[in-house]
Amino acid sequence: MAHNGETAHHTDTQRLEAFSDGVFAIAITLLIIEIGVPHVEAEGSLTQALLDLWPSYVGYVVSFLTIGVMWVNHHHMFKDIDRCDHTLLVLNMLLLLGIAFVPFPTAVVAEYVREGRHELEAALTYGGTFVVIAIVFDAFWLYASRDRRLIDPHVSDARLRSRTLRYLPGPLLYAVALPLAFVSPWITLGWYAALAVFWLLPLNE
């Protein structure tokens, strides 16, 4: 019976991971769909129209990297988590809610930065989305790891501390970029790109 229970736990996490992978993949795919094909009149220049979409390309790259690094870390968490319960499923659902929403603020910030109006509101919407996602991400990990609630018994305390210290500053680091948007939305986007690159660095496993 103990063996069956362990198998059931393992199956639960596999289903959660498979569903999560699907949502991450769809969100990343929607990023490129949001850019759209430019419509050019016969006398217009397609090259120029494509170049004019550069804010959309920037938004696509930053959001792709950010979603990608969240997927990587979500994957790494499940090297340590070996079972799930109802609360973890709900927290995971909230995390995916935020991930699936990312293509919308990405399109908003690209559109209004390109038009040169309402850039501040667009950048704050974009940044605020990442702050909320980072808060839920931390809540997900802290819930699973607190008192080793859902952690594989073979995982060391040192590894858990290392992972927690890496994830915990996330909401604050994303929030730092919000006041920077009052200076320039491009500073905000640059900051998020830098964070994505930083979190892509390998964690000692």
Backbone as ProteinMPNN parsed JSONL, in Angstrom:
{"seq_chain_A": "MAHNGETAHHTDTQRLEAFSDGVFAIAITLLIIEIGVPHVEAEGSLTQALLDLWPSYVGYVVSFLTIGVMWVNHHHMFKDIDRCDHTLLVLNMLLLLGIAFVPFPTAVVAEYVREGRHELEAALTYGGTFVVIAIVFDAFWLYASRDRRLIDPHVSDARLRSRTLRYLPGPLLYAVALPLAFVSPWITLGWYAALAVFWLLPLNE", "coords_chain_A": {"N_chain_A": [[0.826, -1.214, 0.0], [1.986, 1.237, 0.712], [3.728, 1.568, -1.39], [1.922, 1.91, -3.493], [0.786, 4.312, -2.717], [2.945, 6.08, -2.977], [3.31, 5.926, -5.734], [0.938, 7.084, -6.585], [1.268, 9.728, -5.666], [3.448, 10.475, -7.272], [2.28, 10.313, -9.81], [0.398, 12.361, -9.598], [2.034, 14.693, -9.506], [3.173, 14.499, -12.024], [0.991, 14.939, -13.705], [0.334, 17.555, -13.006], [2.693, 18.881, -13.805], [2.676, 18.322, -16.572], [0.33, 19.604, -17.446], [0.984, 22.224, -16.741], [3.249, 22.667, -18.365], [2.004, 22.725, -20.85], [0.469, 25.091, -20.681], [2.478, 27.041, -20.339], [3.764, 26.718, -22.828], [1.732, 27.484, -24.636], [1.344, 30.164, -23.868], [3.832, 31.298, -24.564], [3.748, 30.886, -27.316], [1.598, 32.514, -28.044], [2.729, 35.002, -27.775], [4.162, 35.652, -30.122], [2.118, 35.589, -31.96], [0.69, 37.839, -31.25], [2.101, 39.914, -32.381], [1.567, 40.251, -35.153], [0.982, 40.596, -38.731], [2.22, 43.207, -40.733], [0.227, 45.537, -42.6], [0.602, 46.749, -45.765], [0.334, 49.35, -48.092], [0.241, 49.433, -51.729], [2.105, 51.28, -52.652], [3.69, 51.563, -50.474], [6.362, 50.699, -48.112], [7.409, 47.549, -47.314], [9.636, 46.762, -45.914], [10.153, 48.999, -44.272], [7.823, 48.982, -42.786], [8.112, 46.604, -41.378], [10.392, 47.227, -39.889], [9.328, 49.212, -38.3], [7.966, 47.824, -36.424], [9.639, 47.27, -34.334], [9.433, 47.759, -31.488], [7.636, 45.769, -30.762], [9.091, 43.484, -31.292], [11.073, 43.699, -29.345], [9.526, 43.565, -26.988], [8.533, 40.984, -27.328], [10.882, 39.385, -27.143], [11.773, 39.967, -24.509], [9.569, 39.133, -22.955], [9.379, 36.467, -23.77], [11.815, 35.421, -22.804], [11.389, 35.855, -20.073], [9.064, 34.332, -19.454], [10.133, 31.92, -20.23], [12.257, 31.549, -18.374], [10.81, 31.31, -16.055], [9.483, 28.947, -16.576], [11.698, 27.206, -16.642], [12.579, 27.354, -13.958], [10.281, 26.481, -12.667], [10.262, 23.868, -13.571], [12.653, 22.988, -12.339], [11.923, 23.158, -9.646], [10.338, 20.942, -9.332], [12.118, 18.915, -9.194], [12.592, 18.703, -6.584], [10.107, 18.694, -5.311], [7.895, 16.143, -4.554], [5.273, 15.398, -4.389], [1.833, 16.496, -4.39], [-0.79, 18.656, -3.152], [-4.152, 19.859, -2.554], [-3.989, 22.649, -2.092], [-1.518, 23.322, -3.267], [-2.115, 22.747, -5.93], [-4.004, 24.733, -6.424], [-2.444, 27.059, -6.072], [-0.649, 26.661, -8.149], [-2.399, 26.859, -10.295], [-3.074, 29.581, -10.093], [-0.593, 30.69, -10.626], [-0.274, 29.909, -13.303], [-2.386, 31.296, -14.362], [-1.418, 33.911, -14.303], [0.813, 33.614, -16.023], [-0.399, 32.947, -18.48], [-1.594, 35.354, -18.992], [0.395, 37.108, -19.739], [0.966, 37.641, -22.596], [-0.898, 39.667, -23.217], [-0.306, 42.229, -21.707], [2.201, 42.487, -22.869], [1.666, 42.991, -25.573], [0.296, 45.394, -25.204], [2.257, 47.162, -24.095], [4.107, 47.216, -26.188], [2.596, 48.322, -28.252], [1.855, 50.928, -27.31], [4.273, 52.117, -26.655], [5.399, 52.228, -29.164], [3.651, 54.012, -30.408], [4.172, 56.25, -28.955], [2.72, 57.326, -26.834], [0.976, 57.264, -23.696], [2.915, 55.662, -22.562], [3.852, 55.3, -19.946], [1.701, 54.224, -18.413], [1.36, 51.854, -19.807], [3.844, 50.566, -19.406], [3.786, 50.257, -16.616], [1.61, 48.53, -16.342], [2.635, 46.289, -17.618], [4.933, 45.723, -16.035], [3.705, 45.43, -13.533], [2.295, 43.083, -13.891], [4.334, 41.147, -13.926], [5.291, 41.435, -11.324], [3.143, 40.484, -9.771], [3.023, 37.824, -10.695], [5.524, 36.922, -9.788], [5.163, 37.073, -7.017], [3.185, 35.104, -6.614], [4.617, 32.916, -7.54], [6.646, 32.701, -5.591], [5.016, 32.19, -3.366], [4.031, 29.701, -4.074], [6.391, 28.094, -4.019], [7.26, 28.455, -1.343], [5.113, 27.448, 0.078], [5.197, 24.74, -0.66], [7.721, 23.996, 0.277], [7.902, 24.667, 2.981], [8.511, 23.474, 6.178], [9.188, 21.194, 4.89], [7.0, 20.225, 3.562], [5.976, 19.152, 1.09], [8.151, 17.999, 0.004], [10.656, 15.943, -1.46], [12.072, 13.438, 0.524], [14.781, 12.936, 0.22], [16.037, 15.243, -0.51], [18.341, 17.748, 0.362], [18.563, 20.003, 3.197], [20.195, 22.177, 2.752], [20.1, 22.517, -0.001], [17.424, 23.251, -0.324], [17.416, 25.699, 1.065], [19.146, 27.171, -0.579], [17.655, 27.304, -2.942], [15.419, 28.711, -2.038], [16.553, 31.181, -1.259], [17.296, 32.08, -3.744], [14.853, 32.435, -5.08], [13.28, 34.085, -3.433], [13.839, 36.976, -3.495], [12.566, 37.751, -5.829], [9.889, 39.126, -6.286], [10.495, 41.708, -5.238], [12.669, 42.496, -6.84], [11.462, 42.614, -9.362], [9.623, 44.608, -8.795], [11.233, 46.826, -8.448], [11.616, 47.891, -10.963], [9.314, 49.302, -11.515], [9.109, 52.081, -10.495], [11.14, 52.994, -12.147], [9.966, 53.158, -14.586], [8.83, 55.657, -14.673], [10.882, 57.201, -15.443], [11.806, 56.12, -17.907], [10.154, 53.899, -20.11], [11.723, 52.09, -21.407], [13.887, 51.603, -19.788], [12.671, 50.062, -17.85], [11.945, 47.774, -19.386], [14.51, 46.948, -20.124], [15.561, 46.31, -17.619], [13.981, 44.09, -16.905], [14.757, 42.32, -18.882], [17.43, 41.947, -18.15], [17.054, 40.709, -15.655], [15.887, 38.305, -16.491], [18.012, 37.114, -17.872], [19.802, 36.843, -15.739], [18.439, 34.984, -14.068], [18.499, 32.839, -15.698], [20.946, 31.776, -15.341], [22.671, 28.903, -14.189], [21.505, 27.077, -11.367], [23.12, 25.772, -8.57], [22.821, 22.386, -8.295]], "CA_chain_A": [[0.0, 0.0, 0.0], [2.866, 2.406, 0.72], [4.246, 1.73, -2.75], [0.846, 2.475, -4.303], [0.636, 5.721, -2.342], [4.042, 6.828, -3.588], [3.028, 5.991, -7.164], [-0.135, 8.059, -6.763], [1.873, 11.051, -5.517], [4.268, 10.736, -8.454], [1.367, 10.56, -10.92], [-0.181, 13.691, -9.398], [2.971, 15.728, -9.922], [3.335, 14.397, -13.469], [-0.16, 15.599, -14.34], [0.496, 18.993, -12.778], [3.775, 19.368, -14.663], [2.27, 18.241, -17.974], [-0.623, 20.685, -17.691], [1.724, 23.485, -16.648], [4.067, 22.79, -19.574], [1.119, 23.12, -21.943], [0.117, 26.507, -20.54], [3.692, 27.803, -20.643], [3.995, 26.657, -24.268], [0.711, 28.297, -25.309], [1.616, 31.577, -23.582], [4.978, 31.703, -25.38], [3.298, 30.92, -28.707], [0.732, 33.685, -28.237], [3.549, 36.212, -27.838], [4.479, 35.977, -31.508], [0.859, 35.844, -32.656], [0.267, 39.2, -30.929], [2.807, 40.92, -33.188], [0.748, 40.472, -36.343], [1.627, 40.927, -40.003], [1.89, 44.583, -41.117], [-0.482, 45.729, -43.866], [1.297, 47.809, -46.49], [-0.256, 49.727, -49.381], [1.075, 49.101, -52.888], [3.205, 52.232, -52.772], [4.429, 51.604, -49.22], [7.571, 49.878, -47.978], [7.267, 46.471, -46.348], [10.82, 46.802, -45.061], [9.955, 50.023, -43.258], [6.743, 48.537, -41.9], [8.689, 45.591, -40.485], [11.276, 47.922, -38.957], [8.5, 49.988, -37.37], [7.451, 46.917, -35.395], [10.726, 46.894, -33.428], [9.051, 47.624, -30.07], [6.993, 44.468, -30.586], [10.163, 42.478, -31.231], [11.71, 43.82, -28.024], [8.588, 43.017, -26.016], [8.489, 39.537, -27.546], [12.097, 38.765, -26.605], [11.795, 40.089, -23.041], [8.528, 38.28, -22.379], [9.754, 35.083, -24.041], [12.85, 35.046, -21.844], [10.826, 35.848, -18.719], [8.236, 33.124, -19.334], [11.04, 30.779, -20.329], [13.004, 31.331, -17.131], [9.847, 30.817, -15.065], [9.283, 27.527, -16.871], [12.902, 26.489, -16.206], [12.586, 27.249, -12.497], [9.151, 25.617, -12.32], [10.769, 22.514, -13.818], [13.643, 22.654, -11.311], [11.256, 22.959, -8.362], [9.781, 19.596, -9.247], [13.168, 17.977, -8.829], [12.538, 18.627, -5.127], [8.729, 18.406, -4.901], [7.561, 14.792, -5.029], [3.839, 15.16, -4.246], [1.083, 17.751, -4.351], [-2.091, 18.614, -2.484], [-5.123, 20.78, -3.148], [-3.493, 24.032, -2.031], [-0.481, 23.489, -4.278], [-2.796, 22.793, -7.227], [-4.617, 26.061, -6.564], [-1.358, 28.019, -6.272], [-0.141, 26.446, -9.507], [-3.394, 27.427, -11.195], [-2.929, 31.034, -10.048], [0.637, 30.998, -11.34], [-0.54, 29.766, -14.739], [-3.266, 32.417, -14.717], [-0.539, 35.039, -14.602], [1.628, 33.304, -17.196], [-1.249, 33.022, -19.663], [-1.973, 36.755, -19.185], [1.557, 37.893, -20.173], [0.908, 38.181, -23.96], [-1.705, 40.897, -23.306], [0.485, 43.434, -21.403], [3.306, 42.595, -23.827], [1.113, 43.687, -26.739], [-0.047, 46.766, -24.797], [3.451, 47.989, -23.961], [4.697, 47.377, -27.517], [1.742, 49.221, -29.033], [1.853, 52.319, -26.861], [5.631, 52.648, -26.778], [5.578, 52.529, -30.573], [2.863, 55.2, -30.736], [4.699, 57.393, -28.223], [1.74, 57.888, -25.891], [0.567, 56.357, -22.617], [3.981, 54.687, -22.309], [3.989, 55.029, -18.513], [0.66, 53.293, -17.996], [1.631, 50.56, -20.432], [4.989, 49.95, -18.73], [3.357, 49.865, -15.274], [0.774, 47.34, -16.518], [3.546, 45.196, -17.956], [5.728, 45.406, -14.856], [2.835, 44.954, -12.467], [1.977, 41.68, -14.178], [5.459, 40.316, -13.486], [5.36, 41.475, -9.863], [2.116, 39.573, -9.255], [3.455, 36.452, -10.991], [6.64, 36.595, -8.902], [4.604, 36.852, -5.677], [2.538, 33.789, -6.617], [5.7, 31.929, -7.688], [7.245, 32.528, -4.262], [4.036, 31.543, -2.497], [4.011, 28.302, -4.502], [7.576, 27.4, -3.51], [7.301, 28.499, 0.114], [4.11, 26.516, 0.584], [5.665, 23.369, -0.878], [8.961, 23.705, 1.001], [7.804, 24.958, 4.411], [8.52, 22.246, 6.987], [9.385, 20.091, 3.938], [5.632, 19.709, 3.441], [5.771, 18.348, -0.126], [9.505, 17.817, -0.535], [11.267, 14.616, -1.473], [12.897, 13.297, 1.732], [16.203, 12.832, -0.109], [16.56, 16.58, -0.81], [19.01, 18.303, 1.543], [18.122, 21.315, 3.671], [21.042, 23.188, 2.107], [19.563, 22.763, -1.343], [16.176, 24.0, -0.167], [17.773, 27.077, 1.421], [19.718, 27.792, -1.771], [16.566, 27.596, -3.872], [14.592, 29.76, -1.435], [17.285, 32.442, -1.345], [17.303, 32.495, -5.145], [13.517, 32.836, -5.514], [12.613, 35.028, -2.536], [13.904, 38.4, -3.866], [11.928, 37.977, -7.117], [8.9, 40.212, -6.338], [11.144, 43.0, -5.012], [13.487, 42.834, -8.015], [10.542, 43.041, -10.422], [8.992, 45.864, -8.392], [12.208, 47.909, -8.607], [11.494, 48.48, -12.293], [8.102, 50.114, -11.647], [9.435, 53.511, -10.476], [12.009, 53.319, -13.284], [9.098, 53.455, -15.732], [8.574, 57.095, -14.699], [12.014, 57.785, -16.161], [11.674, 55.644, -19.284], [9.683, 52.511, -20.163], [12.79, 51.24, -21.925], [14.692, 51.167, -18.642], [11.909, 48.968, -17.259], [12.11, 46.593, -20.225], [15.899, 46.518, -20.005], [15.732, 45.685, -16.303], [13.37, 42.765, -16.942], [15.621, 41.483, -19.721], [18.601, 41.614, -17.335], [16.631, 39.724, -14.658], [15.695, 37.021, -17.159], [19.338, 36.557, -18.126], [20.359, 36.449, -14.448], [17.789, 33.768, -13.574], [18.861, 31.732, -16.581], [22.19, 31.194, -14.851], [22.344, 27.641, -13.526], [21.52, 26.948, -9.909], [23.846, 24.558, -8.145], [21.832, 21.345, -7.953]], "C_chain_A": [[0.853, 1.254, 0.0], [3.392, 2.665, -0.675], [3.19, 2.362, -3.647], [0.652, 3.945, -4.007], [1.704, 6.576, -2.972], [3.819, 6.98, -5.081], [1.953, 7.021, -7.447], [0.395, 9.473, -6.658], [2.646, 11.423, -6.774], [3.393, 11.065, -9.653], [0.751, 11.95, -10.814], [0.768, 14.784, -9.87], [3.203, 15.678, -11.428], [2.2, 15.103, -14.197], [-0.055, 17.11, -14.191], [1.557, 19.57, -13.704], [3.371, 19.37, -16.127], [1.292, 19.361, -18.326], [0.076, 22.034, -17.694], [2.572, 23.714, -17.893], [3.222, 23.251, -20.757], [0.758, 24.587, -21.887], [1.312, 27.402, -20.839], [3.921, 27.855, -22.155], [2.995, 27.52, -25.036], [0.979, 29.78, -25.103], [2.771, 32.091, -24.43], [4.58, 31.809, -26.846], [2.456, 32.155, -28.988], [1.532, 34.98, -28.33], [3.82, 36.611, -29.285], [3.217, 36.245, -32.302], [0.396, 37.276, -32.44], [0.957, 40.251, -31.791], [2.035, 41.235, -34.454], [1.559, 40.858, -37.567], [1.246, 42.349, -40.401], [1.184, 44.631, -42.479], [0.111, 46.954, -44.558], [0.58, 48.072, -47.811], [0.739, 49.461, -50.505], [2.29, 50.016, -52.989], [4.064, 52.307, -51.5], [5.636, 50.675, -49.225], [7.35, 48.817, -46.902], [8.454, 46.458, -45.388], [10.646, 47.801, -43.935], [8.88, 49.608, -42.263], [7.249, 47.491, -40.908], [9.606, 46.231, -39.449], [10.486, 48.695, -37.91], [7.93, 49.126, -36.242], [8.495, 46.572, -34.325], [10.339, 46.885, -31.953], [8.37, 46.286, -29.782], [8.034, 43.36, -30.499], [10.837, 42.493, -29.864], [10.815, 43.206, -26.947], [8.51, 41.498, -26.106], [9.69, 38.852, -26.897], [12.105, 38.805, -25.077], [10.778, 39.155, -22.406], [8.833, 36.803, -22.605], [10.788, 34.603, -23.025], [12.28, 34.93, -20.429], [9.943, 34.619, -18.498], [9.133, 31.89, -19.355], [11.771, 30.502, -19.032], [12.058, 30.875, -16.019], [9.544, 29.343, -15.3], [10.483, 26.708, -16.389], [12.891, 26.297, -14.689], [11.419, 26.407, -11.979], [9.565, 24.153, -12.488], [11.746, 22.088, -12.713], [12.991, 22.419, -9.951], [10.763, 21.523, -8.216], [10.853, 18.507, -9.239], [13.154, 17.742, -7.323], [11.147, 18.261, -4.615], [8.339, 17.032, -5.439], [6.083, 14.443, -4.859], [3.124, 16.508, -4.221], [-0.214, 17.544, -3.582], [-2.981, 19.686, -3.107], [-4.598, 22.215, -3.183], [-2.421, 24.276, -3.083], [-1.096, 23.556, -5.677], [-3.41, 24.163, -7.474], [-3.551, 27.123, -6.817], [-0.765, 27.882, -7.673], [-1.102, 27.021, -10.541], [-3.289, 28.947, -11.241], [-1.659, 31.477, -10.77], [0.417, 30.934, -12.848], [-1.497, 30.841, -15.237], [-2.438, 33.635, -15.097], [0.283, 34.825, -15.856], [0.809, 33.468, -18.473], [-1.636, 34.465, -19.993], [-0.854, 37.573, -19.835], [1.464, 38.41, -21.612], [0.107, 39.486, -24.078], [-0.909, 42.142, -22.918], [1.694, 43.596, -22.315], [2.843, 43.347, -25.066], [0.796, 45.146, -26.413], [1.202, 47.638, -24.743], [4.109, 48.218, -25.318], [3.917, 48.388, -28.336], [1.913, 50.669, -28.61], [3.244, 52.934, -26.812], [5.893, 53.044, -28.225], [4.843, 53.815, -30.965], [3.365, 56.436, -30.004], [3.704, 58.061, -27.308], [1.326, 56.806, -24.899], [1.636, 55.309, -22.303], [4.073, 54.311, -20.838], [2.97, 53.994, -18.056], [0.907, 51.903, -18.557], [2.771, 49.834, -19.724], [4.615, 49.481, -17.322], [2.462, 48.622, -15.323], [1.641, 46.111, -16.766], [4.344, 44.758, -16.719], [4.898, 44.852, -13.72], [2.45, 43.494, -12.644], [3.086, 40.771, -13.667], [5.609, 40.313, -11.973], [4.369, 40.481, -9.261], [2.52, 38.119, -9.488], [4.574, 36.023, -10.048], [6.162, 36.326, -7.475], [3.976, 35.465, -5.595], [3.585, 32.68, -6.733], [6.347, 31.648, -6.334], [6.295, 31.81, -3.318], [3.96, 30.049, -2.797], [5.183, 27.531, -3.888], [7.587, 27.354, -1.987], [6.277, 27.548, 0.721], [4.625, 25.079, 0.485], [6.839, 23.012, 0.036], [8.871, 23.916, 2.51], [7.647, 23.655, 5.198], [8.629, 20.999, 6.108], [8.065, 19.414, 3.602], [5.456, 18.749, 2.251], [7.088, 17.97, -0.782], [9.95, 16.363, -0.448], [12.195, 14.492, -0.254], [14.394, 13.217, 1.451], [16.846, 14.192, -0.393], [17.146, 17.195, 0.46], [18.429, 19.665, 1.925], [18.93, 22.43, 3.004], [20.533, 23.528, 0.714], [18.265, 23.557, -1.277], [16.46, 25.462, 0.163], [18.312, 27.822, 0.206], [18.624, 28.185, -2.753], [15.697, 28.734, -3.333], [15.262, 31.125, -1.545], [17.326, 32.971, -2.781], [15.948, 33.057, -5.56], [12.955, 34.016, -4.716], [12.696, 36.49, -2.972], [13.128, 38.745, -5.146], [10.922, 39.13, -7.157], [9.528, 41.597, -6.162], [11.945, 43.431, -6.241], [12.612, 43.26, -9.198], [9.914, 44.393, -10.078], [9.922, 47.059, -8.541], [12.018, 48.631, -9.929], [10.268, 49.383, -12.43], [8.394, 51.615, -11.541], [10.35, 53.932, -11.623], [11.193, 53.651, -14.528], [8.774, 54.947, -15.814], [9.713, 57.838, -15.38], [11.93, 57.425, -17.635], [11.153, 54.213, -19.264], [10.76, 51.561, -20.657], [13.744, 50.791, -20.824], [14.01, 49.99, -17.963], [12.09, 47.681, -18.058], [13.536, 46.04, -20.144], [16.164, 45.811, -18.694], [15.16, 44.267, -16.301], [14.181, 41.814, -17.81], [16.847, 41.031, -18.921], [18.249, 40.573, -16.276], [16.471, 38.341, -15.284], [17.034, 36.339, -17.419], [19.967, 36.063, -16.822], [19.774, 35.12, -13.984], [17.98, 32.577, -14.519], [20.176, 31.075, -16.17], [21.873, 29.942, -14.047], [22.439, 27.742, -12.013], [22.257, 25.673, -9.554], [22.845, 23.523, -7.638], [22.449, 20.314, -7.0]], "O_chain_A": [[0.494, 2.242, -0.641], [3.499, 3.812, -1.108], [3.497, 3.234, -4.46], [0.388, 4.74, -4.908], [1.423, 7.674, -3.452], [4.101, 8.037, -5.645], [2.036, 7.753, -8.433], [0.028, 10.334, -7.457], [2.523, 12.536, -7.284], [3.704, 11.971, -10.426], [0.598, 12.641, -11.821], [0.345, 15.708, -10.565], [3.41, 16.721, -12.048], [2.428, 15.788, -15.194], [-0.322, 17.856, -15.134], [1.353, 20.619, -14.315], [3.685, 20.313, -16.854], [1.412, 19.989, -19.378], [-0.2, 22.885, -18.54], [2.613, 24.825, -18.422], [3.665, 24.066, -21.566], [0.738, 25.264, -22.915], [1.17, 28.416, -21.522], [4.234, 28.913, -22.701], [3.371, 28.21, -25.984], [0.861, 30.57, -26.039], [2.703, 33.2, -24.959], [5.024, 32.72, -27.545], [2.584, 32.773, -30.045], [1.055, 35.957, -28.907], [3.716, 37.788, -29.633], [3.237, 37.053, -33.23], [-0.216, 37.873, -33.326], [0.453, 41.367, -31.921], [1.871, 42.408, -34.789], [2.671, 41.377, -37.46], [0.06, 42.677, -40.409], [1.507, 43.864, -43.386], [0.117, 48.053, -44.004], [0.261, 47.144, -48.554], [1.932, 49.287, -50.26], [3.375, 49.576, -53.367], [5.055, 53.037, -51.463], [5.897, 49.966, -50.196], [7.133, 49.137, -45.733], [8.3, 46.178, -44.199], [10.949, 47.503, -42.78], [9.001, 49.846, -41.061], [6.86, 47.494, -39.74], [9.607, 45.839, -38.282], [10.922, 48.82, -36.766], [7.468, 49.648, -35.228], [8.267, 45.686, -33.502], [10.873, 46.064, -31.208], [8.509, 45.735, -28.689], [7.881, 42.413, -29.728], [11.135, 41.443, -29.294], [11.275, 42.432, -26.107], [8.43, 40.81, -25.088], [9.534, 37.859, -26.186], [12.405, 37.804, -24.426], [11.084, 38.464, -21.434], [8.576, 35.976, -21.73], [10.656, 33.52, -22.455], [12.641, 34.023, -19.68], [10.059, 33.944, -17.476], [8.924, 30.941, -18.6], [11.898, 29.346, -18.626], [12.469, 30.127, -15.132], [9.37, 28.578, -14.351], [10.311, 25.642, -15.798], [13.161, 25.202, -14.197], [11.55, 25.705, -10.977], [9.253, 23.31, -11.648], [11.674, 20.966, -12.214], [13.452, 21.574, -9.183], [10.77, 20.959, -7.122], [10.535, 17.318, -9.274], [13.638, 16.718, -6.839], [11.023, 17.588, -3.592], [8.44, 16.782, -6.641], [5.678, 13.318, -5.152], [3.762, 17.547, -4.047], [-0.672, 16.418, -3.388], [-2.593, 20.339, -4.076], [-4.746, 22.911, -4.187], [-2.414, 25.326, -3.725], [-0.646, 24.337, -6.516], [-3.349, 24.693, -8.584], [-3.727, 27.988, -7.675], [-0.421, 28.881, -8.305], [-0.676, 27.599, -11.541], [-3.402, 29.542, -12.313], [-1.646, 32.508, -11.442], [0.875, 31.809, -13.582], [-1.429, 31.25, -16.396], [-2.721, 34.307, -16.089], [0.438, 35.739, -16.665], [1.279, 34.066, -19.441], [-1.968, 34.771, -21.139], [-1.122, 38.622, -20.421], [1.859, 39.552, -21.846], [0.399, 40.315, -24.939], [-0.83, 43.062, -23.731], [2.168, 44.714, -22.519], [3.54, 44.236, -25.555], [1.002, 46.03, -27.245], [1.206, 48.741, -25.289], [4.619, 49.308, -25.574], [4.503, 49.215, -29.034], [2.098, 51.546, -29.454], [3.381, 54.152, -26.918], [6.528, 54.065, -28.49], [5.35, 54.609, -31.758], [3.025, 57.557, -30.384], [3.829, 59.253, -27.029], [1.325, 55.614, -25.207], [1.324, 54.212, -21.84], [4.336, 53.156, -20.504], [3.317, 53.013, -17.398], [0.693, 50.899, -17.876], [2.683, 48.633, -19.469], [5.073, 48.427, -16.881], [2.546, 47.761, -14.447], [1.411, 45.042, -16.201], [4.415, 43.57, -16.404], [5.316, 43.926, -13.024], [2.298, 42.759, -11.668], [2.814, 39.743, -13.048], [6.009, 39.304, -11.393], [4.713, 39.727, -8.35], [2.38, 37.28, -8.598], [4.578, 34.893, -9.562], [6.697, 35.447, -6.798], [4.201, 34.733, -4.631], [3.457, 31.631, -6.101], [6.569, 30.492, -5.975], [6.707, 30.932, -2.56], [3.838, 29.231, -1.885], [5.0, 26.458, -3.313], [7.893, 26.314, -1.405], [6.533, 26.918, 1.747], [4.502, 24.301, 1.431], [6.947, 21.881, 0.511], [9.7, 23.384, 3.248], [6.764, 22.846, 4.916], [8.23, 19.904, 6.504], [8.006, 18.203, 3.386], [4.867, 17.677, 2.388], [7.137, 17.658, -1.972], [9.652, 15.658, 0.516], [13.026, 15.372, -0.032], [15.197, 13.412, 2.362], [18.069, 14.284, -0.505], [16.512, 17.164, 1.515], [17.88, 20.38, 1.087], [18.397, 23.505, 2.726], [20.536, 24.689, 0.306], [18.04, 24.445, -2.1], [15.825, 26.361, -0.388], [17.966, 28.983, -0.012], [18.661, 29.273, -3.329], [15.289, 29.618, -4.086], [14.612, 32.113, -1.887], [17.385, 34.182, -2.996], [15.884, 34.037, -6.302], [12.236, 34.851, -5.265], [11.703, 37.205, -2.835], [13.044, 39.919, -5.51], [11.075, 40.035, -7.977], [9.147, 42.547, -6.847], [11.904, 44.596, -6.635], [12.981, 44.163, -9.95], [9.697, 45.224, -10.96], [9.461, 48.182, -8.739], [12.23, 49.841, -10.017], [10.194, 50.163, -13.38], [7.969, 52.369, -12.416], [10.34, 55.094, -12.028], [11.675, 54.346, -15.423], [8.478, 55.455, -16.895], [9.539, 58.966, -15.842], [11.976, 58.296, -18.503], [11.645, 53.39, -18.492], [10.721, 50.366, -20.366], [14.342, 49.719, -20.917], [14.668, 49.036, -17.547], [12.357, 46.623, -17.488], [13.743, 44.828, -20.101], [16.903, 44.828, -18.65], [15.776, 43.348, -15.762], [14.28, 40.626, -17.503], [17.254, 39.872, -19.005], [19.033, 39.66, -16.016], [16.862, 37.333, -14.695], [17.175, 35.134, -17.211], [20.589, 35.001, -16.791], [20.509, 34.23, -13.556], [17.654, 31.443, -14.169], [20.484, 29.962, -16.594], [20.899, 29.926, -13.294], [23.323, 28.397, -11.462], [22.043, 24.625, -10.163], [22.119, 23.762, -6.674], [21.777, 19.364, -6.599]]}, "name": "protein", "num_of_chains": 1, "seq": "MAHNGETAHHTDTQRLEAFSDGVFAIAITLLIIEIGVPHVEAEGSLTQALLDLWPSYVGYVVSFLTIGVMWVNHHHMFKDIDRCDHTLLVLNMLLLLGIAFVPFPTAVVAEYVREGRHELEAALTYGGTFVVIAIVFDAFWLYASRDRRLIDPHVSDARLRSRTLRYLPGPLLYAVALPLAFVSPWITLGWYAALAVFWLLPLNE"}
